């Protein structure tokens, strides 16, 4: 740890950030025990084929989020100068308006992680629900417009970002309004 309480290497920043986002995003969702019997079809998120699209989507969204956070950091530093410490960076990510559009995406990643890393069986509907939520967030909202614009901008110089964005769209497609709620 440094004097300001921030971790000394960048690998810990994600842990601190995830913990903070997890605390901010807890919303007391219903437990499996309180769900109606019609929703009680459950599966193991680590192995059930119903969760495969979500398992494929998560690392792409996480990597895209990291690339976009780095790009937003570069934009911030171009306008305001270098960020002095990792702690300062964390405070900016959590509270500065310029990074605000990334926070709902962080919360979505936490929700996906809660399902995929659960030791308990999860309702199989939860995978498609989260992909629908991702599609709505990343395409149908103001945040989604910023996400699309920034992704396009980064993709001009980063072909990997373009490929990830295309694959994420493919994984979300079966869960959009025209595709219903089951994979094709």
matplotlib code that plots the C-alpha trace (Angstrom):
import matplotlib.pyplot as plt

x = [0.0, 1.1, 0.8, -2.7, -4.0, -4.1, -2.5, 1.0, 0.3, -2.4, -3.7, -5.3, -7.2, -9.7, -10.3, -10.9, -13.1, -15.2, -15.7, -16.9, -19.2, -20.5, -21.4, -23.0, -25.0, -26.4, -30.2, -31.6, -32.9, -35.3, -33.9, -34.6, -36.7, -39.1, -39.6, -42.8, -42.7, -43.0, -39.5, -37.9, -36.1, -32.5, -29.1, -25.5, -24.2, -20.7, -21.9, -25.5, -25.8, -28.5, -25.8, -23.3, -24.1, -23.7, -20.4, -19.2, -20.4, -18.9, -15.2, -15.9, -17.8, -15.1, -12.3, -14.3, -15.0, -11.3, -10.3, -13.0, -11.9, -8.3, -9.5, -11.6, -8.6, -6.5, -9.2, -9.4, -5.6, -5.5, -7.8, -6.7, -3.2, -1.8, -3.7, -1.2, -2.1, -4.1, -6.2, -7.0, -7.9, -10.2, -11.9, -12.4, -13.9, -16.3, -17.3, -16.3, -19.0, -16.7, -16.6, -20.3, -21.4, -19.1, -20.7, -23.9, -21.7, -19.6, -22.8, -24.0, -20.6, -21.1, -24.6, -23.3, -20.5, -23.0, -24.9, -22.0, -19.9, -22.8, -22.3, -26.0, -28.1, -29.6, -32.9, -32.0, -34.1, -31.4, -28.9, -31.3, -32.6, -29.0, -28.3, -31.6, -30.5, -27.1, -28.7, -31.0, -28.2, -25.7, -28.1, -31.3, -30.1, -28.1, -25.3, -25.6, -25.1, -22.0, -20.8, -21.4, -19.7, -16.7, -16.4, -16.5, -13.8, -11.5, -12.2, -10.7, -7.3, -7.9, -9.2, -9.6, -12.2, -14.1, -14.2, -15.3, -18.1, -19.3, -19.2, -21.0, -23.8, -24.0, -24.4, -27.0, -29.0, -31.1, -32.3, -33.4, -37.0, -37.1, -35.4, -37.6, -36.1, -34.3, -31.1, -31.2]
y = [0.0, 3.5, 6.5, 7.4, 3.9, 2.8, -0.5, -0.3, -2.2, -1.8, -5.4, -4.5, -1.6, -3.9, -5.7, -2.5, -1.2, -4.5, -4.5, -0.9, -1.5, -4.7, -2.7, 0.0, -2.4, -4.7, -4.5, -7.4, -9.4, -12.2, -15.5, -18.8, -19.8, -16.9, -17.4, -18.8, -22.5, -21.7, -20.1, -22.8, -24.4, -24.1, -25.0, -24.8, -21.5, -23.0, -25.9, -25.6, -24.9, -22.3, -20.1, -20.6, -17.4, -15.4, -17.2, -16.3, -12.7, -11.9, -11.9, -9.8, -7.2, -7.2, -6.6, -4.0, -2.2, -2.2, -0.9, 1.8, 2.7, 3.1, 5.3, 7.4, 7.8, 8.9, 11.5, 12.7, 13.1, 14.9, 17.6, 17.7, 16.4, 13.1, 11.4, 11.3, 8.1, 4.9, 6.1, 9.4, 7.3, 5.1, 8.2, 9.6, 6.3, 6.2, 9.8, 12.0, 12.8, 11.8, 8.2, 8.0, 6.3, 3.3, 2.7, 1.0, -1.3, -2.1, -2.9, -5.2, -7.0, -7.5, -8.9, -11.3, -12.4, -13.0, -15.4, -17.1, -17.5, -18.7, -22.0, -22.3, -23.4, -20.3, -20.0, -20.7, -17.7, -15.5, -15.9, -14.6, -11.9, -10.6, -10.6, -8.7, -6.3, -5.9, -5.4, -2.7, -1.0, -1.1, -0.2, 1.5, 4.0, 7.2, 5.1, 2.8, 5.6, 6.7, 3.1, 2.7, 6.0, 5.3, 1.7, 2.9, 5.5, 3.0, 0.3, 2.6, 2.0, -1.3, -4.1, -6.4, -3.9, -4.0, -7.8, -7.9, -5.4, -7.5, -10.8, -9.1, -8.0, -11.5, -13.0, -10.4, -10.8, -13.8, -12.0, -8.8, -7.8, -9.6, -12.8, -13.7, -15.1, -18.2, -18.6, -19.4]
z = [0.0, -0.7, 1.7, 0.3, 1.0, -2.6, -3.8, -5.1, -8.3, -10.8, -10.5, -7.2, -8.6, -10.2, -6.9, -5.1, -7.9, -8.1, -4.3, -4.4, -7.3, -5.7, -2.6, -4.7, -6.8, -4.2, -4.7, -2.7, -5.7, -4.9, -3.8, -5.5, -2.5, -3.0, -6.7, -8.1, -8.9, -12.6, -12.4, -10.5, -13.4, -12.2, -13.5, -12.6, -14.1, -14.6, -16.7, -17.8, -21.5, -20.8, -19.3, -22.1, -24.0, -20.7, -20.0, -23.5, -23.1, -19.7, -20.6, -23.7, -21.8, -19.1, -21.6, -23.5, -20.2, -19.3, -22.8, -22.5, -19.0, -20.2, -23.1, -20.8, -18.4, -21.4, -22.4, -18.8, -18.6, -21.9, -20.5, -16.8, -16.7, -15.3, -12.5, -9.6, -7.8, -8.3, -5.4, -7.3, -10.3, -8.2, -6.8, -10.3, -11.6, -8.7, -8.6, -11.5, -14.1, -17.0, -15.9, -14.9, -18.1, -17.2, -13.8, -14.9, -17.1, -14.0, -12.1, -14.9, -14.8, -11.1, -11.6, -14.3, -11.9, -9.1, -11.3, -13.0, -9.8, -7.6, -5.9, -5.8, -8.8, -10.6, -12.5, -16.1, -17.1, -15.4, -18.3, -21.0, -18.6, -18.1, -21.8, -22.4, -19.7, -21.4, -24.8, -23.4, -21.5, -24.4, -27.2, -26.0, -23.4, -23.2, -21.7, -24.6, -27.1, -25.3, -25.2, -28.9, -29.8, -27.6, -28.8, -32.4, -31.7, -29.9, -32.6, -35.3, -33.8, -32.0, -34.3, -31.2, -29.8, -33.1, -33.1, -29.4, -30.0, -33.0, -30.9, -28.0, -30.4, -31.8, -28.3, -27.3, -30.6, -29.7, -26.6, -28.3, -29.1, -32.4, -31.1, -28.1, -25.0, -26.2, -28.1, -31.8]

ax = plt.figure().add_subplot(projection="3d")
ax.plot(x, y, z, "-o")
ax.set_aspect("equal")
plt.show()
